[in-house]
Amino acid sequence: MAPSPAVEVAVLTDGLARVESALVDAVRSDDPGLTEIAVHLIRAGGKRQRPAFALAASMTAASRATAARTDVVLGGTACELVHIGSLYHDDVMDEAETRRTVASVNALWGNHRAILAGDFLLAKASEIAAGISMEVAQLLAATIGRLCAGQLSEARDAYDVDRTEARYLRSIADKTAAMFSTSCRIGALVGGLDRADVDALTAFGESYGIAFQIIDDVLDVVATDEELGKPAGHDLIEGTYTLPVLRALAGPDGDSLRGMLGAPLDDAGRLAAREVVRADPAVASAIATAAEHAEQAVDALGPLASTEAGAWLTSTAHALLHRVSHATGVQ
């Protein structure tokens, strides 16, 4: 992930290059086949937001950011390995054929190998975390548990047109926000920040993660396949009814939308349902909710926002809204 254009921090770019090398080193195995599968999505790239947050969090105590310590780089690497491992599992559950513009692991090697490779990545992340400290290892283990809980909650609510916003928010807090908050917390802990600042950065990551997922869910409804790098409207096909959909179900055309949902959709049904949601004030309403959480994230930083790394985190939170405004025209 390149630093935000609003606030460029050179040491973050350097730190992320070190993370990239550490990711590849971490998944080398005596079994060349396992190494090939494990490195597949790492080689495909990605924004690397979670390790970037770990690096930035570790630097927020000083007015000027300095090069990340090796254990901070390793903490960020562990977070990214958990994230990538979870993607291997997600793609099996979703029967996804692509990920990050390349063929998914399950499409290339089958579900069994994809699941085992995902487990391998989680194991490597845990091994790295245990080498940093017991607290980091316990935190990462608890976060993996939250990821599982969030995914199970989402699966339980599949095709449920009566899914509540509270259930939706709980699910995204576990499946998405948990990893962002943990990345920030690990960076802050390993960086030696005091407990008040560790907690502030943890709160930043949690609120940011909720805003991030809401924006991602809005884009699934309104953006094109090319903008997303994956098929648009996939959540509707899978029966994952997200915030803009839930609010559209409560809107003026809710009865019409309800008649379309509740069961798997063909392509024509997906397009029709997307059009109903896109035309509803629910999209703007969901963006406004994301903006509230993004501001909560910035507010949580308090005085840390004035440091160089804190300013980068702030600009990253604000950039979420620019991402969605390009696709929707909603400011």
N, C-alpha and C positions, 0 to 999 in steps of 0.2 A: 504493500500500500504506500503510495507516495504521500508525503506530508501535504496537508491542506494548502491550497494556493494562498489562503488568507494569512497563514502563519507558517512559514517554512522553518523547520528545525533540522539542521543538517545532521545532527547526531542521531536523530530518529532514522534517517535514511541509512546511515551506517549501521545502526543497531539492527534494522530489519534485514540488511544484507547478511549479517551474522546469524540471524534467526534462520534465514533461508538455507544457509550451509548446515546449521545444526539440525534442521528438519530432515535433510537428506542423510546426514550421518546417523541420526537416531533410528532410522528404519532399515538400515543395512542389516541383512541377515545372512546366516550361513547358507540359507536356501535361496538361490538366485530367483526362483519363481515367486517366493514371498516378497522379496525385495522389489521386484518389478511391479507387483500389484500394490504394495504399500506406498510406493513412490509415485504412482500414477497421478493422483490428484494434486500431489505436491508439485510435480512438474507442470501441471496444468495452470499453476499460478493461483491468484486470488488476491483480495485486497489486504489480507493479513491485519485486519483491524484489531483482533484480540491481542496479538503480540505487540502491536503498536501501542495499544492502551496500556499494557503492562510496562513497556519501556517508558512511555510518557509519565505514567503515575509515579514511577520510581524517581523521576527528575523534578517533580513539582515542588519539592521543598526548597530548591535553590532558585534564585531569580533567573539565572542562566542555566540552560540545560547542558549537561556534560555527558561524555561517553558512558554508555550503560556498562555496569559491571557484568561479568560473565554469568553470575548466578541469576541476574535479571533477564539476560538473554535466554537462559535455559528455562526460566519460569514462563516467559512468553512462548517459547518453543513447546513446552508441555501443554499450554492452553490451546495452541493451534493444532496440536496432534489430537486433542480431545475433540475439537471442532471438526477436523477432517474425518476422524473416525466416526463421528455421529452422522456425517454426510454419507459415508458408505452404508450405514444402517438405514438411513432415511431413504436412500435410493432403492434399496431392496424393498422396503415397505411400500414405496410409491410406484414400484416397477418402472422407475425412470430409465430412460435410454441415454440421456445426455446429462452432463454436469460441467459447468464452466466451459461450454462450447466444445467439449470433447465427449467421446463415448463414456458412459458411466462404467464403473468397475463391474457391476452386476451384468451389464450388457455384454462386456468383453469376456468375463471369466465365470459368470454364473452367480447365483445367490449364495451358495454355500461358501465359495471362496471369498466373496465380498464381505460376508458376515465375519468370517475368520480374520480377514485382513483388517476390518474395522476393530475387532477385538485386539488384534496385535498393536494397532496404533494407540488404543486406550492403555494397553499394558505398558507400552514404551513411555507414554505420558506419565503414568503412575511411577514408573521407575525413575524418571528424571525428577519428579516432584519429591520422591522419597530422599533423593540425594541432596536436595536443597534444605529441607527441614521437615520435621514431623508436622508442624502446623500447616505448611503448604501442602503436604501429602494428604492430610485430613480434609483440607478445604477442597482440593481437587476431587477427592473421592465423593464428598458430599454434593459437589456440583454435578458429577456424573449421575448421581441419584436424582437430582432435580431434573436433569435433561430427560431421563427415563420417565419420570412422573409427568412432565409436560407433554411428552409424546403420547403416553398412554391416555392422558386426559383428552387430547385432541382426537385420538382414535375412537375413544368412547363416545365422543360427540359427533362422529361422522354422520352426515346426512340428517342431522337433527335441526330442523327449522326452528325449534324452540330453544336452541342453545342461548344461554344468557350472556350478556356482556361480561358479567363477573366471572363466569367459567372461562370465557375466551381470554380475559386478562390474566387469570391465574395460569392458564396454559402457556401463554407467551412469556410470562415472567419466568417460568421454570425452563421452558425449552430454548429461550433466546436470551433474556436479560441475565439469567444466572451466569452464563459464560462471560458476558461483558463485565459484570460486577466482580466476578472472580479474577478475571485478568487484571483489572484495576487493583484489586486487593492484594493479589500476589506481587505485583510490581511495587506497591507501596510497602508491603511487609518486607520484601527482600531489599528494597531500597532504604530501609531503616527509618521510615517516617514515624512520627509519634502516632499513638492510637487514634486520636481525634482526627488526624488527617487521613489515616487508613480508612476510618469509617466514612469520612466525607467522600473519598474517592470510590469506595464501594457503592455508596448511594448514587454517585454520578453514573457509574456503570449500569446500575439497575434501572434507573430512569431512562438513560440513553437506550438501553436494550429494548425497553418497551416501545419507545418512540421509533426505533429502528424497525421493529417487527410490524408495527402498524403501517408505517410507510411502505414496507415491503409488501404487505397485504393489499394496500391501495394500488400499488403498481401492478400487482398480479391481475387486477381488474381493468386498469386503464391503459397500461403500457403495451407496446407491441412486442412480438417475439424477439425482434432484433434488439430492442432496448433492454429487454430482460436477459437475453442470452439463453433463454429456455422458453418452452411453450407458455403463452399467456393464458390465464384462466384455468390453470391446472388445479388450483384449490377448489374451484367449483366442480370440476370433474371428480375430484377425490372426496367431495362432500365436506370439505373443511370450510365452514362458513365463518368468515372473518368479520372484523368490525364494520367495514363499509357494507357488507352483505347483510349483517344483522340489522343495521340501521335502515337499510333499504327495505328489509322485510317489515319494518315498523312504519314505513313511509307511505305516501299516497298510492303507490303502485305495488304495495306489499302483497296484496292478495294475488295479483298476477304473478309476481315472482315466486310466491309460495307454491303456486301450482306447477311451476317449472322445476322446483327443487325437491329434495327429500329422497332422491334416488340418483343413480349414475346417469350422466348426461352424454348424449352423443355430441358431435361437433356442432351441429346446428343448434342444439339446446344450450351448449356452452356460449355460443355467440349471442343468442337471444337473451340469456340471463345476464351476460356482461353488459349488454346495451341497456337493460333496465337499471342496473346498478350505476352505470356510468352517467345516466341521465338524472339520477336522484341526488338531492342535496346531501345524501349520506356520504358521498365522497369528500366534499368540503368539510363536513362535520368530523369525519375520521381524521382528516389532515389537521384540523384544529385541535383534536385530542392529542395527536402526536406532538404538535407544537407545545402543548401544555407540559407534556412529559419531557420534551427537550429542554424547556426552560427550567423545569424542576432539576434536571441534571446540571445545568449551568449554575443554578442557585446553590446546589449542594456543595460546589467547589469553594464557595466563599472566597477568602483571601487567596487561596491557591490559584484562582483564575488569573491573578495578576502576574504570575511567573511565566516564563517563556513556554514551558511545557503545558502549564495550565491554560494559557491562551490558545495553544494548539487544540487541546481537548474541547475548549469552548467553541472554537471555529468549526470543529468537526461535528459538534452537536447542531450548530446552526446550519451546517451544510446539508443535513438531512432534508430540510424543507426545500432547499434549492433543487435537490434531486427530484422530488416529486412535482414541483411546480413546472419543471420542463415538460413533463409528460401530461400534466392536467391543465396547465394554465392557471391553476389556483395559487394565489400568492399568500 
